[in-house]
């Protein structure tokens, strides 16, 4: 399973950035999101501030951008287009 954080402008709803979460963090992401099955990982989720902070700690980088909202997206296919790798 591949996960990415989408950073979306609140006003325009434009995707400003997509940040790949390395697969080695899949178990931590599952625990952070409270998923009980692997099937839960294929949906998109709006991230709470505490969840965003935990992901930032995993990635050892800041993702927070002014006037943006954050979504966690899961896919079985790795899409490298427009991704920022950590």
Gaussian input, Z-matrix of N, CA and C with variables (Angstrom, degrees):
# hf/3-21g

backbone

0 1
 N
 C     1     B1
 C     2     B2     1     A1
 N     3     B3     2     A2     1     D1
 C     4     B4     3     A3     2     D2
 C     5     B5     4     A4     3     D3
 N     6     B6     5     A5     4     D4
 C     7     B7     6     A6     5     D5
 C     8     B8     7     A7     6     D6
 N     9     B9     8     A8     7     D7
 C    10    B10     9     A9     8     D8
 C    11    B11    10    A10     9     D9
 N    12    B12    11    A11    10    D10
 C    13    B13    12    A12    11    D11
 C    14    B14    13    A13    12    D12
 N    15    B15    14    A14    13    D13
 C    16    B16    15    A15    14    D14
 C    17    B17    16    A16    15    D15
 N    18    B18    17    A17    16    D16
 C    19    B19    18    A18    17    D17
 C    20    B20    19    A19    18    D18
 N    21    B21    20    A20    19    D19
 C    22    B22    21    A21    20    D20
 C    23    B23    22    A22    21    D21
 N    24    B24    23    A23    22    D22
 C    25    B25    24    A24    23    D23
 C    26    B26    25    A25    24    D24
 N    27    B27    26    A26    25    D25
 C    28    B28    27    A27    26    D26
 C    29    B29    28    A28    27    D27
 N    30    B30    29    A29    28    D28
 C    31    B31    30    A30    29    D29
 C    32    B32    31    A31    30    D30
 N    33    B33    32    A32    31    D31
 C    34    B34    33    A33    32    D32
 C    35    B35    34    A34    33    D33
 N    36    B36    35    A35    34    D34
 C    37    B37    36    A36    35    D35
 C    38    B38    37    A37    36    D36
 N    39    B39    38    A38    37    D37
 C    40    B40    39    A39    38    D38
 C    41    B41    40    A40    39    D39
 N    42    B42    41    A41    40    D40
 C    43    B43    42    A42    41    D41
 C    44    B44    43    A43    42    D42
 N    45    B45    44    A44    43    D43
 C    46    B46    45    A45    44    D44
 C    47    B47    46    A46    45    D45
 N    48    B48    47    A47    46    D46
 C    49    B49    48    A48    47    D47
 C    50    B50    49    A49    48    D48
 N    51    B51    50    A50    49    D49
 C    52    B52    51    A51    50    D50
 C    53    B53    52    A52    51    D51
 N    54    B54    53    A53    52    D52
 C    55    B55    54    A54    53    D53
 C    56    B56    55    A55    54    D54
 N    57    B57    56    A56    55    D55
 C    58    B58    57    A57    56    D56
 C    59    B59    58    A58    57    D57
 N    60    B60    59    A59    58    D58
 C    61    B61    60    A60    59    D59
 C    62    B62    61    A61    60    D60
 N    63    B63    62    A62    61    D61
 C    64    B64    63    A63    62    D62
 C    65    B65    64    A64    63    D63
 N    66    B66    65    A65    64    D64
 C    67    B67    66    A66    65    D65
 C    68    B68    67    A67    66    D66
 N    69    B69    68    A68    67    D67
 C    70    B70    69    A69    68    D68
 C    71    B71    70    A70    69    D69
 N    72    B72    71    A71    70    D70
 C    73    B73    72    A72    71    D71
 C    74    B74    73    A73    72    D72
 N    75    B75    74    A74    73    D73
 C    76    B76    75    A75    74    D74
 C    77    B77    76    A76    75    D75
 N    78    B78    77    A77    76    D76
 C    79    B79    78    A78    77    D77
 C    80    B80    79    A79    78    D78
 N    81    B81    80    A80    79    D79
 C    82    B82    81    A81    80    D80
 C    83    B83    82    A82    81    D81
 N    84    B84    83    A83    82    D82
 C    85    B85    84    A84    83    D83
 C    86    B86    85    A85    84    D84
 N    87    B87    86    A86    85    D85
 C    88    B88    87    A87    86    D86
 C    89    B89    88    A88    87    D87
 N    90    B90    89    A89    88    D88
 C    91    B91    90    A90    89    D89
 C    92    B92    91    A91    90    D90
 N    93    B93    92    A92    91    D91
 C    94    B94    93    A93    92    D92
 C    95    B95    94    A94    93    D93
 N    96    B96    95    A95    94    D94
 C    97    B97    96    A96    95    D95
 C    98    B98    97    A97    96    D96
 N    99    B99    98    A98    97    D97
 C   100   B100    99    A99    98    D98
 C   101   B101   100   A100    99    D99
 N   102   B102   101   A101   100   D100
 C   103   B103   102   A102   101   D101
 C   104   B104   103   A103   102   D102
 N   105   B105   104   A104   103   D103
 C   106   B106   105   A105   104   D104
 C   107   B107   106   A106   105   D105
 N   108   B108   107   A107   106   D106
 C   109   B109   108   A108   107   D107
 C   110   B110   109   A109   108   D108
 N   111   B111   110   A110   109   D109
 C   112   B112   111   A111   110   D110
 C   113   B113   112   A112   111   D111
 N   114   B114   113   A113   112   D112
 C   115   B115   114   A114   113   D113
 C   116   B116   115   A115   114   D114
 N   117   B117   116   A116   115   D115
 C   118   B118   117   A117   116   D116
 C   119   B119   118   A118   117   D117
 N   120   B120   119   A119   118   D118
 C   121   B121   120   A120   119   D119
 C   122   B122   121   A121   120   D120
 N   123   B123   122   A122   121   D121
 C   124   B124   123   A123   122   D122
 C   125   B125   124   A124   123   D123
 N   126   B126   125   A125   124   D124
 C   127   B127   126   A126   125   D125
 C   128   B128   127   A127   126   D126
 N   129   B129   128   A128   127   D127
 C   130   B130   129   A129   128   D128
 C   131   B131   130   A130   129   D129
 N   132   B132   131   A131   130   D130
 C   133   B133   132   A132   131   D131
 C   134   B134   133   A133   132   D132
 N   135   B135   134   A134   133   D133
 C   136   B136   135   A135   134   D134
 C   137   B137   136   A136   135   D135
 N   138   B138   137   A137   136   D136
 C   139   B139   138   A138   137   D137
 C   140   B140   139   A139   138   D138
 N   141   B141   140   A140   139   D139
 C   142   B142   141   A141   140   D140
 C   143   B143   142   A142   141   D141
 N   144   B144   143   A143   142   D142
 C   145   B145   144   A144   143   D143
 C   146   B146   145   A145   144   D144
 N   147   B147   146   A146   145   D145
 C   148   B148   147   A147   146   D146
 C   149   B149   148   A148   147   D147
 N   150   B150   149   A149   148   D148
 C   151   B151   150   A150   149   D149
 C   152   B152   151   A151   150   D150
 N   153   B153   152   A152   151   D151
 C   154   B154   153   A153   152   D152
 C   155   B155   154   A154   153   D153
 N   156   B156   155   A155   154   D154
 C   157   B157   156   A156   155   D155
 C   158   B158   157   A157   156   D156
 N   159   B159   158   A158   157   D157
 C   160   B160   159   A159   158   D158
 C   161   B161   160   A160   159   D159
 N   162   B162   161   A161   160   D160
 C   163   B163   162   A162   161   D161
 C   164   B164   163   A163   162   D162
 N   165   B165   164   A164   163   D163
 C   166   B166   165   A165   164   D164
 C   167   B167   166   A166   165   D165
 N   168   B168   167   A167   166   D166
 C   169   B169   168   A168   167   D167
 C   170   B170   169   A169   168   D168
 N   171   B171   170   A170   169   D169
 C   172   B172   171   A171   170   D170
 C   173   B173   172   A172   171   D171
 N   174   B174   173   A173   172   D172
 C   175   B175   174   A174   173   D173
 C   176   B176   175   A175   174   D174
 N   177   B177   176   A176   175   D175
 C   178   B178   177   A177   176   D176
 C   179   B179   178   A178   177   D177
 N   180   B180   179   A179   178   D178
 C   181   B181   180   A180   179   D179
 C   182   B182   181   A181   180   D180
 N   183   B183   182   A182   181   D181
 C   184   B184   183   A183   182   D182
 C   185   B185   184   A184   183   D183
 N   186   B186   185   A185   184   D184
 C   187   B187   186   A186   185   D185
 C   188   B188   187   A187   186   D186
 N   189   B189   188   A188   187   D187
 C   190   B190   189   A189   188   D188
 C   191   B191   190   A190   189   D189
 N   192   B192   191   A191   190   D190
 C   193   B193   192   A192   191   D191
 C   194   B194   193   A193   192   D192
 N   195   B195   194   A194   193   D193
 C   196   B196   195   A195   194   D194
 C   197   B197   196   A196   195   D195
 N   198   B198   197   A197   196   D196
 C   199   B199   198   A198   197   D197
 C   200   B200   199   A199   198   D198
 N   201   B201   200   A200   199   D199
 C   202   B202   201   A201   200   D200
 C   203   B203   202   A202   201   D201
 N   204   B204   203   A203   202   D202
 C   205   B205   204   A204   203   D203
 C   206   B206   205   A205   204   D204
 N   207   B207   206   A206   205   D205
 C   208   B208   207   A207   206   D206
 C   209   B209   208   A208   207   D207
 N   210   B210   209   A209   208   D208
 C   211   B211   210   A210   209   D209
 C   212   B212   211   A211   210   D210
 N   213   B213   212   A212   211   D211
 C   214   B214   213   A213   212   D212
 C   215   B215   214   A214   213   D213
 N   216   B216   215   A215   214   D214
 C   217   B217   216   A216   215   D215
 C   218   B218   217   A217   216   D216
 N   219   B219   218   A218   217   D217
 C   220   B220   219   A219   218   D218
 C   221   B221   220   A220   219   D219
 N   222   B222   221   A221   220   D220
 C   223   B223   222   A222   221   D221
 C   224   B224   223   A223   222   D222
 N   225   B225   224   A224   223   D223
 C   226   B226   225   A225   224   D224
 C   227   B227   226   A226   225   D225
 N   228   B228   227   A227   226   D226
 C   229   B229   228   A228   227   D227
 C   230   B230   229   A229   228   D228
 N   231   B231   230   A230   229   D229
 C   232   B232   231   A231   230   D230
 C   233   B233   232   A232   231   D231
 N   234   B234   233   A233   232   D232
 C   235   B235   234   A234   233   D233
 C   236   B236   235   A235   234   D234
 N   237   B237   236   A236   235   D235
 C   238   B238   237   A237   236   D236
 C   239   B239   238   A238   237   D237
 N   240   B240   239   A239   238   D238
 C   241   B241   240   A240   239   D239
 C   242   B242   241   A241   240   D240
 N   243   B243   242   A242   241   D241
 C   244   B244   243   A243   242   D242
 C   245   B245   244   A244   243   D243
 N   246   B246   245   A245   244   D244
 C   247   B247   246   A246   245   D245
 C   248   B248   247   A247   246   D246
 N   249   B249   248   A248   247   D247
 C   250   B250   249   A249   248   D248
 C   251   B251   250   A250   249   D249
 N   252   B252   251   A251   250   D250
 C   253   B253   252   A252   251   D251
 C   254   B254   253   A253   252   D252
 N   255   B255   254   A254   253   D253
 C   256   B256   255   A255   254   D254
 C   257   B257   256   A256   255   D255

   B1=1.4454
   B2=1.5274
   B3=1.3054
   B4=1.4608
   B5=1.5233
   B6=1.3278
   B7=1.4574
   B8=1.5172
   B9=1.3200
   B10=1.4574
   B11=1.5142
   B12=1.3343
   B13=1.4544
   B14=1.5211
   B15=1.3242
   B16=1.4611
   B17=1.5226
   B18=1.3290
   B19=1.4578
   B20=1.5252
   B21=1.3423
   B22=1.4660
   B23=1.5284
   B24=1.3270
   B25=1.4615
   B26=1.5325
   B27=1.3418
   B28=1.4707
   B29=1.5255
   B30=1.3258
   B31=1.4658
   B32=1.5170
   B33=1.3215
   B34=1.4676
   B35=1.5211
   B36=1.3311
   B37=1.4672
   B38=1.5287
   B39=1.3247
   B40=1.4615
   B41=1.5269
   B42=1.3270
   B43=1.4598
   B44=1.5242
   B45=1.3287
   B46=1.4550
   B47=1.5159
   B48=1.3211
   B49=1.4573
   B50=1.5219
   B51=1.3106
   B52=1.4627
   B53=1.5230
   B54=1.3157
   B55=1.4605
   B56=1.5237
   B57=1.3137
   B58=1.4561
   B59=1.5206
   B60=1.3243
   B61=1.4614
   B62=1.5241
   B63=1.3289
   B64=1.4628
   B65=1.5319
   B66=1.3186
   B67=1.4661
   B68=1.5262
   B69=1.3211
   B70=1.4706
   B71=1.5317
   B72=1.3356
   B73=1.4603
   B74=1.5289
   B75=1.3123
   B76=1.4692
   B77=1.5332
   B78=1.3142
   B79=1.4722
   B80=1.5275
   B81=1.3317
   B82=1.4656
   B83=1.5275
   B84=1.3288
   B85=1.4662
   B86=1.5264
   B87=1.3204
   B88=1.4699
   B89=1.5302
   B90=1.3206
   B91=1.4654
   B92=1.5329
   B93=1.3169
   B94=1.4605
   B95=1.5265
   B96=1.3184
   B97=1.4618
   B98=1.5281
   B99=1.3289
   B100=1.4570
   B101=1.5160
   B102=1.3197
   B103=1.4613
   B104=1.5195
   B105=1.3210
   B106=1.4594
   B107=1.5225
   B108=1.3323
   B109=1.4633
   B110=1.5250
   B111=1.3150
   B112=1.4596
   B113=1.5279
   B114=1.3207
   B115=1.4676
   B116=1.5271
   B117=1.3335
   B118=1.4662
   B119=1.5262
   B120=1.3157
   B121=1.4622
   B122=1.5214
   B123=1.3202
   B124=1.4653
   B125=1.5339
   B126=1.3001
   B127=1.4657
   B128=1.5248
   B129=1.3294
   B130=1.4614
   B131=1.5217
   B132=1.3284
   B133=1.4583
   B134=1.5173
   B135=1.3333
   B136=1.4583
   B137=1.5259
   B138=1.3171
   B139=1.4611
   B140=1.5228
   B141=1.3127
   B142=1.4547
   B143=1.5244
   B144=1.3318
   B145=1.4679
   B146=1.5312
   B147=1.3230
   B148=1.4704
   B149=1.5305
   B150=1.3366
   B151=1.4658
   B152=1.5309
   B153=1.3339
   B154=1.4618
   B155=1.5252
   B156=1.3206
   B157=1.4650
   B158=1.5268
   B159=1.3147
   B160=1.4652
   B161=1.5259
   B162=1.3245
   B163=1.4698
   B164=1.5242
   B165=1.3277
   B166=1.4643
   B167=1.5274
   B168=1.3190
   B169=1.4658
   B170=1.5221
   B171=1.3335
   B172=1.4669
   B173=1.5255
   B174=1.3347
   B175=1.4617
   B176=1.5216
   B177=1.3350
   B178=1.4640
   B179=1.5239
   B180=1.3333
   B181=1.4685
   B182=1.5194
   B183=1.3134
   B184=1.4536
   B185=1.5189
   B186=1.3158
   B187=1.4589
   B188=1.5196
   B189=1.3287
   B190=1.4560
   B191=1.5237
   B192=1.3330
   B193=1.4550
   B194=1.5260
   B195=1.3463
   B196=1.4694
   B197=1.5319
   B198=1.3193
   B199=1.4702
   B200=1.5250
   B201=1.3122
   B202=1.4633
   B203=1.5213
   B204=1.3270
   B205=1.4534
   B206=1.5256
   B207=1.3111
   B208=1.4627
   B209=1.5167
   B210=1.3192
   B211=1.4586
   B212=1.5165
   B213=1.3107
   B214=1.4565
   B215=1.5163
   B216=1.3112
   B217=1.4565
   B218=1.5190
   B219=1.3194
   B220=1.4520
   B221=1.5103
   B222=1.3265
   B223=1.4585
   B224=1.5197
   B225=1.3090
   B226=1.4610
   B227=1.5226
   B228=1.3375
   B229=1.4630
   B230=1.5163
   B231=1.2979
   B232=1.4590
   B233=1.5186
   B234=1.3233
   B235=1.4611
   B236=1.5195
   B237=1.3116
   B238=1.4553
   B239=1.5210
   B240=1.3118
   B241=1.4562
   B242=1.5244
   B243=1.3205
   B244=1.4665
   B245=1.5241
   B246=1.3014
   B247=1.4560
   B248=1.5176
   B249=1.3081
   B250=1.4510
   B251=1.5157
   B252=1.3121
   B253=1.4584
   B254=1.5182
   B255=1.3051
   B256=1.4609
   B257=1.5105
   A1=108.71
   A2=115.28
   A3=121.71
   A4=108.77
   A5=115.68
   A6=120.95
   A7=109.94
   A8=114.70
   A9=121.86
   A10=108.66
   A11=115.26
   A12=121.46
   A13=106.89
   A14=115.52
   A15=121.25
   A16=107.73
   A17=116.19
   A18=122.29
   A19=106.35
   A20=115.82
   A21=121.89
   A22=110.18
   A23=116.10
   A24=121.92
   A25=109.32
   A26=116.54
   A27=120.99
   A28=112.88
   A29=117.39
   A30=120.38
   A31=112.98
   A32=116.70
   A33=120.23
   A34=113.07
   A35=116.67
   A36=123.67
   A37=112.12
   A38=116.27
   A39=121.98
   A40=109.32
   A41=115.91
   A42=120.26
   A43=107.34
   A44=115.97
   A45=121.11
   A46=112.13
   A47=115.77
   A48=119.81
   A49=109.45
   A50=114.23
   A51=121.87
   A52=106.14
   A53=116.81
   A54=121.83
   A55=109.42
   A56=115.87
   A57=121.66
   A58=110.47
   A59=115.65
   A60=121.18
   A61=106.12
   A62=117.92
   A63=119.69
   A64=112.19
   A65=115.81
   A66=122.84
   A67=112.59
   A68=117.73
   A69=119.94
   A70=111.98
   A71=117.78
   A72=121.71
   A73=113.06
   A74=118.42
   A75=121.62
   A76=112.38
   A77=117.88
   A78=120.65
   A79=111.28
   A80=116.95
   A81=120.37
   A82=111.02
   A83=116.75
   A84=120.61
   A85=109.89
   A86=116.89
   A87=121.20
   A88=110.54
   A89=117.29
   A90=121.28
   A91=110.90
   A92=116.84
   A93=122.02
   A94=111.88
   A95=116.13
   A96=121.11
   A97=112.60
   A98=117.46
   A99=120.90
   A100=113.76
   A101=116.35
   A102=120.47
   A103=109.86
   A104=116.02
   A105=120.65
   A106=112.31
   A107=116.75
   A108=119.53
   A109=109.28
   A110=115.82
   A111=120.52
   A112=111.56
   A113=117.31
   A114=121.08
   A115=112.10
   A116=117.24
   A117=120.54
   A118=111.86
   A119=117.29
   A120=122.03
   A121=114.21
   A122=119.20
   A123=120.24
   A124=113.09
   A125=118.08
   A126=121.74
   A127=110.43
   A128=115.54
   A129=121.82
   A130=108.50
   A131=116.01
   A132=121.50
   A133=109.99
   A134=116.95
   A135=121.03
   A136=106.85
   A137=116.11
   A138=120.19
   A139=111.15
   A140=115.63
   A141=121.95
   A142=108.29
   A143=118.54
   A144=119.78
   A145=113.08
   A146=117.29
   A147=120.07
   A148=111.55
   A149=117.13
   A150=120.64
   A151=110.59
   A152=116.52
   A153=120.22
   A154=110.28
   A155=117.25
   A156=120.73
   A157=111.41
   A158=117.42
   A159=120.62
   A160=110.83
   A161=117.42
   A162=120.83
   A163=109.98
   A164=117.27
   A165=120.42
   A166=110.70
   A167=117.31
   A168=120.71
   A169=111.17
   A170=117.36
   A171=120.58
   A172=111.10
   A173=115.37
   A174=120.96
   A175=113.22
   A176=115.64
   A177=121.80
   A178=111.64
   A179=114.93
   A180=120.96
   A181=109.45
   A182=115.66
   A183=121.89
   A184=109.82
   A185=116.28
   A186=121.71
   A187=111.44
   A188=116.08
   A189=120.34
   A190=110.68
   A191=114.41
   A192=123.43
   A193=107.10
   A194=118.10
   A195=119.68
   A196=112.44
   A197=115.53
   A198=123.30
   A199=113.75
   A200=116.45
   A201=120.32
   A202=111.01
   A203=114.58
   A204=122.06
   A205=107.38
   A206=116.12
   A207=121.25
   A208=110.10
   A209=114.89
   A210=121.53
   A211=109.45
   A212=115.77
   A213=121.59
   A214=106.91
   A215=115.78
   A216=121.00
   A217=109.15
   A218=116.23
   A219=121.42
   A220=111.25
   A221=115.24
   A222=120.65
   A223=108.98
   A224=115.31
   A225=119.63
   A226=110.84
   A227=115.88
   A228=121.53
   A229=108.46
   A230=116.54
   A231=120.68
   A232=109.23
   A233=116.07
   A234=123.04
   A235=107.71
   A236=116.73
   A237=120.58
   A238=113.24
   A239=118.51
   A240=120.77
   A241=109.52
   A242=116.27
   A243=123.57
   A244=113.38
   A245=118.01
   A246=119.84
   A247=110.36
   A248=114.60
   A249=122.14
   A250=105.63
   A251=116.96
   A252=120.21
   A253=110.25
   A254=115.58
   A255=121.35
   A256=110.25
   D1=137.29
   D2=178.88
   D3=-114.03
   D4=136.48
   D5=179.83
   D6=-122.77
   D7=145.50
   D8=176.06
   D9=-138.08
   D10=150.97
   D11=171.26
   D12=-102.57
   D13=124.67
   D14=174.79
   D15=-96.89
   D16=128.77
   D17=176.78
   D18=-103.95
   D19=117.17
   D20=-170.15
   D21=-121.66
   D22=131.57
   D23=176.89
   D24=-64.91
   D25=129.57
   D26=-177.86
   D27=-63.34
   D28=-35.57
   D29=-175.07
   D30=-83.87
   D31=-47.84
   D32=-174.74
   D33=-92.36
   D34=-15.88
   D35=-175.15
   D36=62.61
   D37=20.21
   D38=176.96
   D39=-79.44
   D40=137.16
   D41=174.88
   D42=-75.79
   D43=115.82
   D44=-178.31
   D45=-87.69
   D46=-30.88
   D47=-177.41
   D48=-161.06
   D49=154.06
   D50=176.13
   D51=-132.38
   D52=121.16
   D53=-175.26
   D54=-114.90
   D55=120.06
   D56=179.03
   D57=-73.71
   D58=134.23
   D59=171.74
   D60=-97.06
   D61=118.64
   D62=-178.65
   D63=-54.57
   D64=143.04
   D65=-176.49
   D66=-57.54
   D67=-25.12
   D68=-179.04
   D69=-64.95
   D70=-13.43
   D71=178.99
   D72=-99.50
   D73=10.19
   D74=-175.50
   D75=-57.26
   D76=-42.99
   D77=-179.27
   D78=-65.86
   D79=-39.62
   D80=178.61
   D81=-66.72
   D82=-39.55
   D83=178.43
   D84=-64.60
   D85=-42.79
   D86=178.96
   D87=-59.43
   D88=-44.96
   D89=179.61
   D90=-66.88
   D91=-43.62
   D92=179.97
   D93=-58.93
   D94=-41.09
   D95=-177.50
   D96=-83.33
   D97=-11.40
   D98=178.96
   D99=75.18
   D100=25.94
   D101=-179.70
   D102=-73.44
   D103=139.37
   D104=179.26
   D105=-100.51
   D106=-15.25
   D107=177.59
   D108=-141.36
   D109=161.25
   D110=179.11
   D111=-66.17
   D112=-25.03
   D113=178.84
   D114=-64.95
   D115=-25.87
   D116=178.37
   D117=-64.40
   D118=-21.77
   D119=-173.63
   D120=-78.11
   D121=-7.90
   D122=-175.57
   D123=-91.22
   D124=1.78
   D125=-178.88
   D126=-99.92
   D127=172.30
   D128=175.03
   D129=-100.96
   D130=139.95
   D131=-177.48
   D132=-132.63
   D133=133.60
   D134=169.73
   D135=-71.00
   D136=132.65
   D137=-177.55
   D138=-90.06
   D139=135.21
   D140=171.47
   D141=-74.96
   D142=156.40
   D143=178.06
   D144=-53.82
   D145=-39.56
   D146=179.81
   D147=-66.73
   D148=-35.38
   D149=177.85
   D150=-69.43
   D151=-41.02
   D152=177.05
   D153=-61.15
   D154=-43.99
   D155=179.22
   D156=-61.83
   D157=-40.55
   D158=178.74
   D159=-64.77
   D160=-39.91
   D161=177.82
   D162=-66.91
   D163=-39.69
   D164=176.51
   D165=-60.08
   D166=-38.98
   D167=177.90
   D168=-65.82
   D169=-40.93
   D170=177.07
   D171=-60.30
   D172=-44.55
   D173=-175.35
   D174=-83.41
   D175=-11.65
   D176=-177.52
   D177=56.32
   D178=45.06
   D179=176.36
   D180=-157.88
   D181=159.72
   D182=179.39
   D183=-92.74
   D184=129.73
   D185=176.93
   D186=-107.63
   D187=-19.81
   D188=-174.03
   D189=-58.89
   D190=129.32
   D191=-178.39
   D192=-130.37
   D193=135.85
   D194=-178.52
   D195=-57.18
   D196=141.43
   D197=175.48
   D198=59.16
   D199=37.67
   D200=179.95
   D201=-127.60
   D202=159.39
   D203=171.30
   D204=-119.08
   D205=160.89
   D206=-170.56
   D207=-129.06
   D208=135.51
   D209=178.49
   D210=-126.09
   D211=140.10
   D212=171.92
   D213=-99.41
   D214=126.85
   D215=-178.61
   D216=-122.20
   D217=140.04
   D218=178.18
   D219=-118.33
   D220=147.37
   D221=179.76
   D222=-152.32
   D223=150.37
   D224=174.94
   D225=-85.10
   D226=-10.29
   D227=-179.66
   D228=-114.25
   D229=132.35
   D230=179.13
   D231=-81.23
   D232=120.19
   D233=178.63
   D234=-109.28
   D235=108.39
   D236=-175.45
   D237=-92.50
   D238=-0.44
   D239=-178.98
   D240=-69.47
   D241=128.27
   D242=177.19
   D243=61.30
   D244=27.72
   D245=178.65
   D246=-95.90
   D247=148.67
   D248=173.22
   D249=-108.11
   D250=120.48
   D251=-177.15
   D252=-90.93
   D253=142.23
   D254=-179.76
   D255=-92.98

